[in-house]
Amino acid sequence: MPTSLTIIYATLALDAIGLGLIFPILPRLLEQLSQQVDVAPYLGSMTALYAVMQFIFAPVLGALSDRIGRRPVLLLSLAGASLNYLLMACAPQLWMLFLGRAIAGLSSANMSVATAYISDISSAEQRAGRYGMCNAMFGAGFIIGPVLGGLLGDHWVRLPFVAAAALNGANLLLALCALPESRPRSQQALQLQQFNPLLPLRWVLGQRQLLPITLVFFAFSAAGEAYGTCWALWGQDAFHWNGLRIGLSLGAFGVCQTLAQALLPGRATRLLGERRAILAGLLGACCALSVMALARQDWQVFIVMPLFALAGIGAPALQALASRLVAPEQQGEFQGVLAAAVSLASIIAPLGFSAIYMAVRAYWPGAIWLAVLAVNLLIMPLVLRLRFGPSAA
């Protein structure tokens, strides 16, 4: 494996670990600084702020990397992540935590630059597998991060932030010393309008080929938000799960997803082609969601975990298709738009799915998974309408 690819994977894994590290202890830190017991409004506001910053800056960073190169933008974002965690580790006031989360949202927009970097150094046949590995690294980070954060937070509530700053600092040094540039610097002069986050969005809206892919990507991401929003509540209501059981189920889900993302997308795309790989992933998700909606025993949920894993092959195949339809000098810009679509989904979908769950909770908690199934079914005709021809850059 090329060293540059290893560094990109490490960047994504450390991003996820850094995010996961703070989840178990952020409520306690908010209680300390706000002097309030109910910190749910603060948590919700910080989550929304993080997603909004990603939505705004992912296209900007992606477009910027097309002009000045991937490496400087990645280094800048890694430095920003280290600064964010140091700020949150030392923050004496509540507003500084919000500032830290805003910086975190900005710096985590480097996902678009990382995926554009992979597109630069990969052939068309390699991209689906490598994008799948990207998602696997991110998933592995989210498994490791909360466990490590809980352990460190028991010693000192701010220690996970220090650990996250150290991890990102180490990755910054590694990238500084060993990460080469993947594309030459553009000869075009950098203009102020290129910092306008609406410019890449307007560009995609004007491309008949790219808009359907962006919509499918948004729908994929929106469906995925349902699990983080409703899983714990559903487990408590349907099966009377305690915290340990919820954690075990989420851990099993994460492990299956990570293995599938690491091992299946490249093989599935070569064997089935991109369209059939995406449809196979959607079909696996629909089957698993049907079982979960009707499940009466919790063991049935664990049985369908491999079907959920099969669902993981769809997004990398879609990313591989998208990267093939865009010219090399616009890869960062388009990957930024896709990252913005994910961020927008993370703002809108939790509100929608939580409202649906509260409406069905008293009668049939599992009905929430039928709502997610409906979203997946709506994606299928969009996939069937996608153009899967050669590069149209």
N, C-alpha and C positions, 0 to 999 in steps of 0.2 A: 504494500500500500504506500503511495507517495506520502512524504512527510507533510506536505501542504494539506493533504486530505485529512491526515491524522489530527493536525492542529485545528482544522475547521470542525471536525467531530468533537474534539475536546472543548472548543469554544461553546458549542451548542449544549453539550452535557453540563458544563460548568454554569451556563446561563440557567439551566433548569435546576441544578443543585442549589444555586444561590437563591432562586425563587422558592424552592421547596424548604430550604433551611429556615426561612423566616415564618412560614405558615403556622407552625405550632406555637410560636412565642409572640407573634405580633399582637394578639388580643391582650396578653398580659402587659406588654409594653405600652399599649394604648391606655389600658386602665391606669397605669402608673402616671403617665403624662397628662391624661385628661381628668384624672381624679373622679372618674365616673365608672359605675358598674356596667351599664349598658353601653357597649362600644360598637354595637352592630351598625349604627349609622356611619361611624367613622370607617369601619371596615369596608362597607359598601362604597363610600365615597372614594376611598383609596384605590379600591379595585377598579372603579369607573375611571378615575384619573389615570391610572396605569394604562388602561385600554385605550383611552382617548389619545394619550401621548403616542402610543404605538400607531394608532390609526393615522395621526397627523404626520409622524416623522418616518414611518417605514417607506413610503414612496419617495420622500425627500432624500433619505440616505441611499436608497437604491439608485435614484437618478444621479446623485452626487458621485456614487462609485463608478457610474458609466463615464463620467467626465474626468475625474482625478485618479481613478484606480480603486480596486477593492481594498488593497492593503491599508492605506491611510485611514479609510473610513472604519475598517474593522479595528484598527489600533485605537482610534478615537473613541469608539463605542466601548471597548474593553476598559479604557481609562475611565470613562464615564461610569461604568458599572462599579469599578473599584471605589471611586469617589462617593458614589451613592451609598454603598454599604458602610464605608467609614463614617459618613455623615449620620446615618441612622444608628450606628453604634455609639456615637458620642452625643446624639441629639438631646439637649436638655428641655426642649419645648416641642409641643405638638406640631406646630407649623413646619418644623424642620423635618419631621417624619413625612409630611405631605410633599415637601420639596424633594426629599429623597426618593419617594415613589414616582414623582414626575421625572426625575433624572433616570430612574430605572426603566420607566416606560420608553423614554427616548433612546437610551442605550440598548435596550433589548430589541429595538427595531433592526438591529444588525442581522436578524434572521434573513431578511431580504438580501442583504449583501452576501451572507454565507451561501445561500442557495444560488445566487448569481455566480459566485466564485466556483462552485461545483459545476455549474453549467459550462463555465469557461474551460475547465480542465478535463471534462468528460465527453466521451463520444455519445451519440444519441442512444446507443444500445446500453450504455453504462448508467444513464441518468436515473432511470426508475429505481434501480437497486441502490444507488447512492443517495437518492432522496429518501428512500425507505430507511436507510441507515441513519440519516439525519433525524428522522422522526424517532427512530429507536434510541438514539443517543439522548434526545430530549426526554423520551419516556423513562429511560433508565435514570436520568437525573432527578426526575420527579418521584421515583421510588426511593432513591438514596437520600435525597434532600430532607424530606420531612422526618425520617428516622434519625438522621444525624442532628437535625435542628432540635428535635425533642430531647435527645441525650445531652447536647451542649447547653440547651436552655435550662435544664434542671440545675446546672452549676451556676450559671449567671445568665439572666434574661437577654443580655446584649452580646453574649459570646457567639451565637450563630452569625450575627452581622460581621463580627471580626473575622470569623472563619470564611464567610462569603467574600469579604474584601481580600483576604489572603489568597483564596483560590483564583479570583479574577486577576489579581496582581501577578500571580505566577503565570497564568495564561497569557497575560499581556507581555511579560518578559519572553516567554517562549515564542510568541508570534513576532515580536520585535526582532528576535535573533534568527528565526528559522523560516518565517513565512514569506515566500516570494510573491511578487505581484503576478496576477493571472492574466492581465490584459494591459496593453500599452495605454498610456495617458492620452486622452482625446486632444486633438489639436484645436478643437473649438474652445473659445474663451468662455470661462465660467461667468454666467450672467445671473443677476439678482432674481429674475423670474424663475430660475430653476429651483429656488428654495420655496416656491409656492406649492403647498401640498395638493392643491386642486388640479395642478397642471397634468400630472400623470393620470389622474382619474378622468379628466376630460379627454386625454389621448385614448384611453381604453374605451370610453363610451363611444368614441368615433370609429372604433375598429370592429367591424361586424364579426370577425372571426374570434376576437379575444373576449368580447363581452359575455357570450354564453359560458366560456370557460371560467370567467371570474364569478359569474352567478352560481355555477356548480360548486366552485370552491367555497363560496360563501355558505351555500346550503350544507355542504359537508361539515364545515366548521360549526354552523349553527346546531346541527344534529348532535355533534360531539359535546356541545356545552350542556346538554341535558343530563349527562352522567354526573358531572361535578355538581350540578345544581340540585338534582333530585335523588341521587343514589342513597345517601345516608338517611334521608327522611323516609324513603320508600322501604328501606331495610328495617327501620324501626317500626313502621306502621304495618307492613305486610308480614314480617317474621319476628318482630320483637328483638331485633339484633341489638346487642350492646356495642360499646365502642370497639372492643377487640374484634368482634365478628365483622363489623363494618370495615375496620382496617384490613383484616384478612381478605375480605372480598375485593376491596379496592387494590390490595397488593397483588392478588391473583389476576385481576383484570389487567393491571399494569404490566405484570410479567408476560402474560400472553401477548399483549399488544406489542411490547418491546421485541419479543422473539419474532413475531410475525413481521414487524417492520424491518427487522434486520435480515431476515432470511427469505421472505416470500416475494416482494415486489418485482425484483429483477427477473426471477425465474418465471413468475406469472405473466409478466409482460412479454417475455420472449416466447412463452408457450401459447398464450391466448391472444396476444395483441393488446393494445392499450384499452380499446373500447370494452372488450370482453373481460379484461382484468378489473376495470372499474365496475362493470355490471356484476361480476362475480362477488366482489367485495360488498356491494349493496345488497345482493341476495343473501349473503351470509349474515349481514346485520339484520335484515328483515326477519329471517328465521329465528335468530337469537332473541330479538325483541318480542316476537310472538310468544315464545316460550316464557319469557320473563313476565309478560303481561298476564299470562294464565297460570303462572307457577303457584302452587299451594305449599310446596316444601322447599326450603332454601337450598337443598342439595341440587335441585333442578337448575338453579342459577349457575352453580359452579360447573355443571355438566356442559352448559352452552358457551363457556368461556372460549373454547377453540373457534366457535363460529364468529364470536366477536373479533377474534384475532384475524380471521379471514377478511373481515371488513377493513382491516388496515392496509390492504394492498391497493385500495382505490385511489387515495389521495396522491401517493407517489407516482402512480401511473398517469394521473391527471397533470401533475407537475411536469413530468417528462414530456407529455404532449405539448403543454404550454411553452416550455423552453424551446421546443423545436419550431414553433410557429413565430418566434420573435427573433429579430436580428441580434447578433452578438452585442452591438453597441447599445441595445435597449434592454438587455437581460436584467440589469439591476433595477431599472425603472419598472418593468413589469413584475418582477418578483416583489418589489415594494408594494405594488398595487395588490398582489395576492395576499401579502402580509397585512395590508390595511383591511382587506376583506375579512380576514381572520379576526382582527381586532374589532371590527364593526360587529361581527357575529357575537363576540364575547361581551359586547355591550348590550345588544338587543335580545339575544336568545335566552339568557338567564331570566330576564324579566318575563318573557313570554311563557317559558316552561314552568317557572315557579307559579305564575298565575293559573296555568292549566292544572298544575298539581293541587293547588289549594282548592280548586273547583271540584276535583274528583276524589280528593283524599278520603272523605268520609264514606264514600260509597264503594270505590274500587281503586285503591292506590296504584295497582298495576296498569291502569288505563293510561297513565302518563307515557308508557312505552309504546302504546298504540299511536300516540301523537308523534313520537319520534319516528315510528315506522312510516307514518304518513308523509313526513318530510323526505325520508329516503325514497319512497315510492314516487314523489314528485320529482326527484332528481333523475330518475330513470329516463323519462322522455327527453329531458334536456341532454343527457349523455347520448341518446340515440340520434339527436339532431346535430351533435358536434361534428365538425369537419376534421377528419383524420387523414388528411392528405400530407404531402411533403411540406417542407419549410416554406412558409409564405411571407418571409421577411421582406 
